[in-house]
């Protein structure tokens, strides 16, 4: 399956502009998160993947 390729997973992650999604689609009502878990959870990941389409394209 294609999504088992780690390079593709990283490229897709780098190609998503999470700040744009929160600001434009949710009108700024939201928070960019690095996980599906609540920030209050002890298992939450505080890191947010960066948006870098050039690096995503280079991973192809």
Secondary structure, 3 states (H helix, E strand, C coil): CHHHCHHHHHHHHHHCCHHHHHHHHCCCCCCCCCCCCCCCCCCCCCCCCCCCHHHHHHCC
